[in-house]
Amino acid sequence: MSSTVSYWILNSTRSSIATLQGGRRLYSRCVSNRNKFKWRLFSWVPPTLSSSPCGGFTLCKAYRHTSTEEDDFHLQLSPEQINEVLRAGESAHKILDLESRVPNSVLQYESNQLAANSPVEDRRGVASCLQTSGLMFGIFDGHGGHACAQAVSERLFYYVAVSLMSHQTLEHMEGAVESMKPLLPILHWLKHPGDSIYKDVTSVHLDHLRVYWQELLDLHMEMGLSIEEALMYSFQRLDSDISLEIQAPLEDEVTRNLSLQVAFSGATACMAHVDGIHLHVANAGDCRAILGVQEDNGMWSCLPLTRDHNAWNQAELSRLKREHPESEDRTIIMEDRLLGVLMPCRAFGDVQLKWSKELQRSVLERGFNTEALNIYQFTPSHYYTPPYLTAEPEVTYHRLRPQDKFLVLASDGLWDMLSNEDVVRLVVGHLAEADQHKTDLAQRPANLGLMQSLLLQRKASGLHEADQNAATRLIRHAIGSNEYGEMEPERLAAMLTLPEDLARMYRDDITVTVVYFNSESIGAYYKGG
């Protein structure tokens, strides 16, 4: 038996719970006496896991798991196979100004995603606004299914882009729709592996987007909303539209069923808008954004740009208590969860925590096959004064400086395993390795014989090929490092070969985007006034 196997005790069944390590949110599909599924949320930490000082966990020695179907699986992966799994979701783009072909304040970005759920519930997005200036980066962490995260990832950027348009541009948009002419292009999407095959609004979604820009036209604002206002209103408006779309009668069954799945699942979101030296971050939930900063003396530091919206955020606790009667002070947060069921206190969708009981019943009684659609109904205890959940984001503004080197946006699957400081340290190490590699190539004549010799030496020493993508490096260390921050190949291999019914017991979906800033370009902004 491989020594890798001895790390694990994996005694569960395929009908058992799917949990999150570290006291996070989790949905469990339970079978009632009437043989109907429904959602229930609870906290459970596998007995083989214990917390560690660096925010990771330790694994106790145990035995191999055998599933209920007695199927076998192999925990032995070669370094090449590990790399193939880790790098399957990689993407990277160098950003250029489309008009002047001069690099702007964003130099490039690198992104990656590793699934724990099947299908993965995280989403990510990168797009440039074609009618305004600015780049948008987003991380969307779904729960209760992927439908809400998918919808938000495809629609939120449109709402933000429309919010920033001038009155004249909105008039052109409206005129094009009225005369049945093609719309002005709104976004240029940069694709990731595994993206949806379409990145456009459907007719129903376009109708709601149009109503939104019509309301903006009625405001008669020549230059459009400020970025802070655009982010704030776009989050809340999209969430409102998600709620209204399923309340309105829809003839098309596919659209109706999808709208139900979107509304009854949920998603947290963190997005950044970069325009020159102006960085705005909007966050609703427990995704996170941090800056890697190199001071003039060469020392590195971390600057958090978001706060997690959960039970450990005292400001969130105070907000919730202000919004509900004093009689509910002890029941709004129970077992570190909103109403005892959900970890994040802000999210899109999740109408079970926003609608009245009567509205939920009236919508679900329209002939939906909720079991086939994986809609699990639950009414938390002490559900008296909804809504308890909001998609209103916290918006942070930061004026970029030449010292600001990179931005990391990630779903909480990364932050469960690594601290802010760990993440900055790993990205800095990645940059140092890349610089060293360039130096080596410049100083040593490159030829096929030398390269082959170096590859053979690396293979013989058991070292993996250095990751070219910083997001991959972060994911590798998040799941493969021990409590001392040291990489353990056996741990990494085991985490990547867990069967689907067990992977969620030990890790979450992890999605990471690392945005690199162009220090020279940012410095030029200041020199040019």
C-alpha positions as CSV (number, residue, x, y, z in Angstrom):
1,M,0.0,0.0,0.0
2,S,1.3,3.4,-1.0
3,S,2.5,5.7,1.8
4,T,0.2,8.3,0.3
5,V,-2.8,6.2,1.3
6,S,-1.9,6.3,5.0
7,Y,-2.7,10.0,5.2
8,W,-6.4,9.5,4.7
9,I,-9.4,8.1,6.5
10,L,-12.2,8.4,4.0
11,N,-15.1,6.5,5.6
12,S,-18.2,8.0,3.9
13,T,-20.9,6.9,1.5
14,R,-22.1,8.4,-1.7
15,S,-25.4,9.5,-0.1
16,S,-23.5,11.1,2.8
17,I,-22.8,14.7,3.5
18,A,-20.8,17.1,1.3
19,T,-19.0,19.4,3.7
20,L,-16.6,22.3,3.8
21,Q,-13.5,22.2,6.0
22,G,-12.8,25.0,8.4
23,G,-16.3,25.8,9.6
24,R,-17.6,27.3,6.4
25,R,-21.0,27.2,4.7
26,L,-22.2,23.9,3.3
27,Y,-25.3,22.4,1.9
28,S,-26.3,18.9,2.6
29,R,-28.8,16.9,0.6
30,C,-30.8,14.8,3.1
31,V,-33.5,12.2,2.4
32,S,-36.6,12.7,4.6
33,N,-39.1,10.0,5.6
34,R,-41.2,10.9,2.5
35,N,-38.1,10.2,0.3
36,K,-37.9,13.9,-0.8
37,F,-34.8,15.9,-1.0
38,K,-34.4,19.2,0.7
39,W,-31.6,21.5,1.6
40,R,-30.2,21.6,5.0
41,L,-27.1,23.4,6.2
42,F,-24.9,22.5,9.1
43,S,-21.3,22.5,10.3
44,W,-19.1,19.4,10.5
45,V,-15.3,19.0,10.3
46,P,-13.9,15.6,9.5
47,P,-12.2,14.0,12.4
48,T,-8.9,13.7,10.5
49,L,-8.7,17.5,10.1
50,S,-7.3,20.0,12.6
51,S,-6.4,23.6,12.3
52,S,-2.9,24.8,11.9
53,P,-1.2,28.1,12.7
54,C,-0.8,29.0,9.0
55,G,-4.5,28.7,8.2
56,G,-4.2,25.2,6.6
57,F,-4.8,21.9,8.2
58,T,-3.0,18.7,9.3
59,L,-3.9,15.2,8.2
60,C,-3.8,12.4,10.7
61,K,-2.6,9.0,9.7
62,A,-5.4,6.7,8.7
63,Y,-6.7,4.1,6.3
64,R,-7.9,4.0,2.7
65,H,-11.5,4.9,1.8
66,T,-13.8,2.4,0.1
67,S,-17.0,3.8,-1.3
68,T,-20.4,2.2,-1.1
69,E,-20.0,0.8,-4.6
70,E,-16.6,-0.7,-3.7
71,D,-15.0,1.0,-6.6
72,D,-11.2,1.4,-6.6
73,F,-9.2,4.6,-7.3
74,H,-5.5,5.3,-7.6
75,L,-3.8,7.8,-5.4
76,Q,-0.5,7.6,-7.3
77,L,0.1,10.4,-9.7
78,S,3.3,11.3,-11.5
79,P,4.5,14.9,-11.4
80,E,3.5,15.2,-15.0
81,Q,0.0,14.0,-14.3
82,I,-0.3,16.4,-11.3
83,N,0.8,19.3,-13.5
84,E,-1.7,18.3,-16.1
85,V,-4.6,18.4,-13.6
86,L,-3.4,21.6,-11.9
87,R,-2.9,23.5,-15.2
88,A,-6.0,22.4,-17.1
89,G,-7.9,25.7,-16.2
90,E,-5.0,28.1,-16.7
91,S,-5.3,31.3,-18.7
92,A,-3.1,34.4,-19.1
93,H,-3.4,37.5,-21.2
94,K,-1.1,40.5,-21.7
95,I,-3.2,43.7,-21.8
96,L,-2.7,46.4,-24.4
97,D,-4.5,49.6,-25.1
98,L,-6.5,48.8,-28.2
99,E,-6.1,52.2,-29.7
100,S,-2.5,53.3,-28.9
101,R,-1.1,49.8,-28.5
102,V,0.7,51.1,-25.4
103,P,0.5,49.0,-22.2
104,N,-1.9,50.6,-19.7
105,S,-1.9,50.4,-15.9
106,V,-2.7,46.6,-16.1
107,L,0.3,44.7,-17.6
108,Q,-1.2,41.3,-17.7
109,Y,-3.3,38.8,-15.7
110,E,-3.0,35.1,-14.9
111,S,-5.9,32.9,-13.8
112,N,-6.7,29.3,-12.9
113,Q,-9.5,27.2,-11.4
114,L,-9.6,23.8,-9.6
115,A,-12.9,22.1,-9.0
116,A,-14.0,20.3,-5.9
117,N,-17.7,20.2,-6.8
118,S,-18.9,18.4,-9.9
119,P,-19.8,20.5,-11.7
120,V,-17.6,23.3,-10.4
121,E,-19.7,26.1,-8.8
122,D,-17.1,28.9,-9.1
123,R,-17.1,31.2,-12.1
124,R,-14.7,34.0,-13.2
125,G,-14.8,36.8,-15.7
126,V,-12.5,39.3,-17.4
127,A,-13.8,42.0,-19.8
128,S,-13.0,45.4,-21.1
129,C,-15.7,48.1,-21.5
130,L,-15.8,49.1,-25.1
131,Q,-17.9,52.3,-24.7
132,T,-16.0,53.5,-21.7
133,S,-12.4,53.0,-20.4
134,G,-11.7,50.3,-17.9
135,L,-11.1,46.6,-17.3
136,M,-13.2,44.4,-15.1
137,F,-12.2,41.3,-13.3
138,G,-14.6,39.1,-11.3
139,I,-14.7,36.0,-9.1
140,F,-18.1,34.4,-8.4
141,D,-18.5,31.7,-5.8
142,G,-21.7,29.7,-6.2
143,H,-23.4,27.6,-3.6
144,G,-26.5,25.3,-3.8
145,G,-25.5,24.7,-7.5
146,H,-23.7,26.7,-10.2
147,A,-26.7,28.4,-11.8
148,C,-26.6,31.7,-9.9
149,A,-22.8,32.1,-10.2
150,Q,-23.1,31.4,-14.0
151,A,-25.8,34.0,-14.4
152,V,-24.0,36.7,-12.4
153,S,-20.7,36.1,-14.2
154,E,-22.4,36.6,-17.5
155,R,-24.6,39.5,-16.6
156,L,-23.1,41.7,-13.9
157,F,-20.4,43.3,-16.1
158,Y,-23.1,44.5,-18.6
159,Y,-25.0,46.3,-15.8
160,V,-21.8,48.0,-14.7
161,A,-20.8,48.9,-18.3
162,V,-24.3,50.4,-18.9
163,S,-24.1,52.3,-15.6
164,L,-20.9,54.0,-16.8
165,M,-22.2,55.1,-20.2
166,S,-22.9,58.7,-21.1
167,H,-26.4,59.9,-21.7
168,Q,-25.5,60.2,-25.4
169,T,-24.3,56.6,-25.7
170,L,-27.4,55.3,-23.9
171,E,-29.6,57.2,-26.4
172,H,-27.7,55.4,-29.2
173,M,-28.4,52.1,-27.5
174,E,-32.1,52.8,-27.1
175,G,-32.4,54.1,-30.6
176,A,-30.8,51.0,-32.0
177,V,-33.3,48.7,-30.1
178,E,-36.3,50.8,-31.2
179,S,-35.2,50.8,-34.9
180,M,-34.2,47.1,-34.7
181,K,-30.6,47.9,-35.6
182,P,-27.6,46.1,-34.1
183,L,-26.6,47.3,-30.6
184,L,-23.3,49.0,-30.0
185,P,-20.8,46.5,-28.7
186,I,-20.7,46.8,-24.9
187,L,-18.0,44.4,-23.7
188,H,-15.0,42.6,-25.0
189,W,-14.7,39.3,-23.1
190,L,-11.4,37.6,-22.5
191,K,-12.0,33.8,-22.4
192,H,-11.0,31.2,-19.8
193,P,-10.9,27.4,-20.2
194,G,-14.3,26.0,-19.4
195,D,-16.2,29.3,-20.0
196,S,-19.8,29.1,-21.1
197,I,-20.1,28.8,-24.9
198,Y,-21.9,32.1,-24.9
199,K,-21.1,35.4,-23.2
200,D,-24.1,37.4,-24.2
201,V,-27.4,38.4,-22.8
202,T,-30.5,36.4,-23.8
203,S,-33.7,38.2,-24.9
204,V,-35.2,38.1,-21.4
205,H,-32.0,39.4,-19.9
206,L,-31.6,42.1,-22.5
207,D,-35.2,43.2,-21.8
208,H,-34.3,43.8,-18.1
209,L,-31.0,45.5,-19.0
210,R,-32.9,47.8,-21.4
211,V,-35.3,48.7,-18.6
212,Y,-32.3,49.6,-16.5
213,W,-30.7,51.9,-19.1
214,Q,-34.1,53.5,-19.8
215,E,-34.2,54.4,-16.1
216,L,-30.7,55.8,-16.3
217,L,-31.8,57.9,-19.3
218,D,-34.6,59.3,-17.2
219,L,-32.0,60.6,-14.8
220,H,-30.6,62.9,-17.5
221,M,-27.0,62.6,-16.3
222,E,-24.7,63.7,-19.1
223,M,-21.6,61.6,-17.9
224,G,-23.3,58.6,-16.3
225,L,-22.9,57.3,-12.8
226,S,-19.7,57.4,-10.9
227,I,-17.8,54.1,-10.6
228,E,-18.8,53.7,-7.0
229,E,-22.4,54.3,-7.8
230,A,-22.3,52.0,-10.9
231,L,-20.9,49.1,-8.8
232,M,-23.3,49.6,-5.9
233,Y,-26.4,49.9,-8.1
234,S,-25.4,47.2,-10.6
235,F,-25.0,44.5,-7.9
236,Q,-28.4,45.3,-6.3
237,R,-30.2,45.8,-9.6
238,L,-29.1,42.5,-11.1
239,D,-30.1,40.7,-7.9
240,S,-33.5,42.4,-8.0
241,D,-33.9,41.3,-11.7
242,I,-32.9,37.7,-10.8
243,S,-35.7,37.8,-8.2
244,L,-38.3,39.4,-10.5
245,E,-37.6,37.1,-13.5
246,I,-39.0,34.0,-11.8
247,Q,-41.9,35.9,-10.3
248,A,-43.1,37.1,-13.8
249,P,-44.9,34.6,-16.0
250,L,-42.6,33.0,-18.5
251,E,-44.0,30.9,-21.3
252,D,-40.7,29.2,-22.3
253,E,-40.2,26.2,-20.0
254,V,-36.4,26.2,-20.4
255,T,-36.1,29.8,-19.4
256,R,-38.5,29.4,-16.6
257,N,-36.7,26.4,-15.1
258,L,-33.3,28.2,-15.4
259,S,-34.6,31.3,-13.8
260,L,-35.9,29.2,-10.8
261,Q,-32.5,27.5,-10.5
262,V,-30.7,30.8,-10.6
263,A,-33.0,32.4,-7.9
264,F,-32.9,29.4,-5.5
265,S,-29.1,28.9,-5.7
266,G,-26.7,31.6,-4.6
267,A,-23.4,33.3,-5.4
268,T,-21.0,35.6,-3.7
269,A,-19.1,38.0,-5.9
270,C,-16.0,40.1,-5.8
271,M,-15.1,42.3,-8.8
272,A,-12.5,44.9,-9.6
273,H,-12.7,47.8,-12.1
274,V,-9.3,49.3,-13.2
275,D,-9.2,52.6,-15.1
276,G,-5.8,54.1,-15.2
277,I,-4.6,54.6,-11.7
278,H,-8.2,54.2,-10.3
279,L,-8.9,50.8,-8.7
280,H,-12.4,50.1,-7.4
281,V,-13.3,46.8,-5.8
282,A,-16.9,45.7,-5.0
283,N,-17.5,42.7,-2.8
284,A,-20.6,40.9,-1.6
285,G,-19.8,37.8,0.4
286,D,-16.6,36.0,1.3
287,C,-14.5,36.1,-1.8
288,R,-11.5,38.4,-1.3
289,A,-9.2,40.9,-2.9
290,I,-5.7,41.9,-1.8
291,L,-2.9,44.0,-3.1
292,G,0.8,43.0,-3.1
293,V,2.8,46.1,-2.4
294,Q,6.6,46.6,-2.6
295,E,7.8,49.5,-0.5
296,D,10.6,51.8,-1.5
297,N,13.0,49.8,0.8
298,G,12.2,46.6,-1.1
299,M,10.0,45.1,1.6
300,W,6.7,43.5,0.6
301,S,3.4,43.9,2.4
302,C,-0.2,43.0,1.9
303,L,-3.1,45.5,1.6
304,P,-6.6,44.0,2.0
305,L,-9.2,45.6,-0.2
306,T,-12.2,43.7,1.1
307,R,-13.8,42.4,4.3
308,D,-15.4,39.0,4.5
309,H,-19.2,39.3,5.1
310,N,-19.7,36.6,7.6
311,A,-20.3,36.0,11.3
312,W,-16.7,37.0,12.2
313,N,-17.2,40.5,10.8
314,Q,-18.5,42.6,13.7
315,A,-19.7,45.3,11.3
316,E,-21.9,42.8,9.6
317,L,-23.3,41.6,12.9
318,S,-24.2,45.2,13.8
319,R,-25.8,45.8,10.4
320,L,-28.0,42.7,10.6
321,K,-29.1,43.6,14.1
322,R,-30.0,47.1,13.0
323,E,-32.1,45.8,10.2
324,H,-34.2,43.4,12.3
325,P,-36.2,43.6,15.6
326,E,-34.3,43.4,18.8
327,S,-36.2,40.2,19.6
328,E,-34.1,38.5,16.8
329,D,-30.7,39.4,18.1
330,R,-30.0,35.9,19.3
331,T,-31.3,34.1,16.2
332,I,-30.0,36.1,13.3
333,I,-26.6,34.4,13.7
334,M,-26.6,30.9,15.0
335,E,-23.6,28.5,14.9
336,D,-21.7,31.3,13.1
337,R,-24.2,31.2,10.2
338,L,-27.0,33.5,9.0
339,L,-30.1,32.0,10.6
340,G,-28.0,29.0,11.3
341,V,-27.8,28.0,7.6
342,L,-25.6,30.2,5.4
343,M,-22.0,31.3,6.0
344,P,-21.9,34.5,3.9
345,C,-24.2,37.3,5.0
346,R,-24.3,38.9,1.5
347,A,-25.0,37.0,-1.8
348,F,-26.9,37.0,-5.0
349,G,-29.9,34.8,-5.3
350,D,-30.8,32.7,-2.3
351,V,-34.4,33.9,-2.4
352,Q,-35.2,31.4,0.5
353,L,-33.6,34.0,2.7
354,K,-35.1,37.1,1.0
355,W,-38.7,36.3,0.1
356,S,-41.6,35.9,2.4
357,K,-42.9,32.3,3.0
358,E,-46.0,33.1,1.1
359,L,-44.1,34.3,-2.0
360,Q,-42.0,31.3,-2.0
361,R,-45.0,29.0,-1.9
362,S,-46.8,30.9,-4.7
363,V,-43.9,30.6,-7.0
364,L,-43.0,27.0,-6.3
365,E,-46.7,25.9,-6.7
366,R,-46.7,26.8,-10.4
367,G,-46.0,23.3,-11.5
368,F,-42.2,23.2,-11.2
369,N,-40.6,19.8,-10.8
370,T,-38.4,21.0,-8.0
371,E,-36.8,17.6,-7.3
372,A,-35.7,17.2,-11.0
373,L,-34.4,20.8,-11.0
374,N,-32.4,20.1,-7.7
375,I,-34.3,22.9,-5.9
376,Y,-34.2,22.1,-2.2
377,Q,-36.7,24.0,-0.2
378,F,-36.0,24.9,3.4
379,T,-37.4,27.5,5.8
380,P,-34.9,28.3,8.5
381,S,-36.1,28.4,12.1
382,H,-36.8,31.9,13.4
383,Y,-37.7,33.2,9.9
384,Y,-39.8,36.2,10.8
385,T,-38.7,39.4,9.0
386,P,-37.2,38.8,5.6
387,P,-35.1,39.7,3.8
388,Y,-32.1,38.5,5.8
389,L,-29.7,38.5,2.9
390,T,-28.6,41.3,0.6
391,A,-26.4,41.6,-2.5
392,E,-25.4,45.2,-1.7
393,P,-21.6,45.3,-2.0
394,E,-19.0,47.1,-0.1
395,V,-17.0,49.3,-2.5
396,T,-13.4,50.2,-1.9
397,Y,-11.4,52.8,-3.8
398,H,-7.6,52.7,-4.1
399,R,-5.4,55.1,-6.1
400,L,-2.7,52.9,-7.7
401,R,0.9,53.8,-7.0
402,P,4.1,52.4,-8.6
403,Q,4.6,50.4,-5.4
404,D,1.4,48.5,-6.1
405,K,2.6,45.4,-8.0
406,F,-0.3,43.0,-8.2
407,L,-3.9,42.3,-7.2
408,V,-5.2,38.9,-6.2
409,L,-8.9,38.1,-6.4
410,A,-10.0,34.6,-5.3
411,S,-12.9,32.6,-4.0
412,D,-12.8,31.5,-0.4
413,G,-11.6,28.1,-1.3
414,L,-8.1,29.7,-1.5
415,W,-8.4,31.8,1.7
416,D,-9.5,28.8,3.7
417,M,-6.1,27.3,3.1
418,L,-3.8,30.4,2.8
419,S,-3.6,33.6,4.7
420,N,-3.3,37.0,2.9
421,E,0.4,37.1,3.8
422,D,0.9,33.6,2.5
423,V,-0.6,34.5,-0.9
424,V,1.6,37.6,-1.3
425,R,4.7,35.6,-0.3
426,L,3.9,33.0,-2.9
427,V,3.3,35.4,-5.7
428,V,6.5,37.3,-4.9
429,G,8.3,34.0,-5.0
430,H,6.8,33.3,-8.3
431,L,8.0,36.6,-9.7
432,A,11.5,36.1,-8.3
433,E,11.7,32.6,-10.0
434,A,10.5,34.1,-13.3
435,D,13.2,36.9,-13.0
436,Q,15.8,34.3,-12.2
437,H,14.8,32.2,-15.2
438,K,15.1,35.2,-17.5
439,T,18.6,36.0,-16.0
440,D,19.8,32.4,-16.5
441,L,18.7,32.4,-20.1
442,A,20.4,35.7,-20.8
443,Q,23.7,34.6,-19.1
444,R,23.9,31.1,-20.5
445,P,23.8,30.3,-24.2
446,A,20.6,28.3,-24.8
447,N,21.0,25.1,-26.9
448,L,19.0,21.9,-27.1
449,G,21.7,19.9,-25.3
450,L,21.8,22.3,-22.3
451,M,18.0,22.4,-22.1
452,Q,17.7,18.6,-22.2
453,S,20.4,18.2,-19.5
454,L,18.5,20.7,-17.2
455,L,15.3,18.8,-17.8
456,L,16.9,15.4,-17.0
457,Q,18.4,16.8,-13.8
458,R,15.1,18.2,-12.7
459,K,13.3,14.9,-13.4
460,A,16.0,12.9,-11.6
461,S,15.7,15.1,-8.5
462,G,11.9,14.7,-8.4
463,L,11.2,18.4,-8.8
464,H,8.2,19.6,-10.7
465,E,8.6,22.0,-13.6
466,A,8.2,25.5,-12.3
467,D,4.6,26.9,-12.8
468,Q,4.4,29.6,-15.3
469,N,1.1,30.9,-13.9
470,A,1.0,32.5,-10.4
471,A,-2.6,31.3,-9.9
472,T,-1.5,27.7,-10.4
473,R,1.3,28.2,-7.9
474,L,-1.2,29.4,-5.3
475,I,-3.6,26.5,-5.9
476,R,-0.7,24.0,-5.7
477,H,0.4,25.4,-2.3
478,A,-3.1,25.8,-1.0
479,I,-3.9,22.0,-1.3
480,G,-0.3,20.6,-1.1
481,S,1.4,22.4,1.7
482,N,1.6,21.1,5.3
483,E,1.1,23.1,8.5
484,Y,4.6,24.5,8.2
485,G,4.0,25.8,4.6
486,E,6.2,23.1,3.1
487,M,5.1,21.4,-0.1
488,E,4.3,17.7,0.4
489,P,4.0,15.8,-3.0
490,E,2.1,12.9,-1.4
491,R,-0.5,15.3,0.1
492,L,-0.9,17.1,-3.2
493,A,-1.4,13.9,-5.1
494,A,-3.9,12.6,-2.6
495,M,-5.9,15.8,-2.7
496,L,-6.1,15.7,-6.5
497,T,-7.3,12.1,-6.6
498,L,-10.1,12.1,-4.0
499,P,-13.3,10.8,-5.6
500,E,-16.1,13.3,-6.2
501,D,-18.1,12.2,-3.2
502,L,-15.2,13.0,-0.9
503,A,-13.4,16.0,-2.4
504,R,-15.7,18.5,-0.9
505,M,-15.0,17.2,2.6
506,Y,-11.5,18.4,2.3
507,R,-11.4,21.4,0.0
508,D,-13.7,23.8,-1.9
509,D,-13.6,25.0,-5.5
510,I,-10.7,27.3,-5.8
511,T,-10.6,30.1,-8.4
512,V,-7.8,32.7,-8.6
513,T,-7.0,35.7,-10.8
514,V,-3.7,37.5,-10.3
515,V,-3.6,41.0,-12.0
516,Y,-0.1,42.5,-12.5
517,F,0.2,46.3,-12.7
518,N,2.6,48.2,-15.0
519,S,4.6,50.3,-12.5
520,E,6.2,52.4,-15.3
521,S,2.8,53.2,-16.8
522,I,1.4,54.1,-13.4
523,G,4.4,56.3,-12.6
524,A,3.8,58.1,-16.0
525,Y,0.3,59.1,-14.8
526,Y,1.8,61.0,-11.9
527,K,4.6,62.5,-14.0
528,G,2.1,63.7,-16.5
529,G,-0.2,65.2,-13.9
